């Protein structure tokens, strides 16, 4: 297992557990991903790797910032994708974002289905489904982008 995969697996599991449990991603998790990403990329490709990590972090942040500004996700999700962007680099970030969107849509559909079934069983239950912790979708999306083709 490469260092890159190890970073993504460990920090992804930690972020997912915390997001599912506390509905929050602590700042130290994306910060560790960001630092580890710069270290990994630089150790593999020198200054070019440093640039790839910086570009990956910036693009990951920018892509998810739009959804944060629209109220669709939390700030921790944006920072986590920026951190993972540094780890995987800008070249794999688009694929990771697409996988994340697919996994997120499947999670949202499952939450809506469960909420609808519960509403049918309890006519007095009102409201919309709770917010969906998105760290698991980000984590799985990034993992899938690292699967060799």
Buried (B, 14 or more C-beta within 10 A) or exposed (E): EEEBBEBBBEBBEBBBEBBEEEBEBBEEBBEBBBBBBBBBBBEBBEEEBBBBBBBBBBBBBEBBBEBBEEEBBBBBBBBBBBBBBBBBBBEBBEBBBEBBBBBBEEBBEEBEEEBEEEBEEEEEEEEEBEEBBBBBBBBBBBBBBBEEE
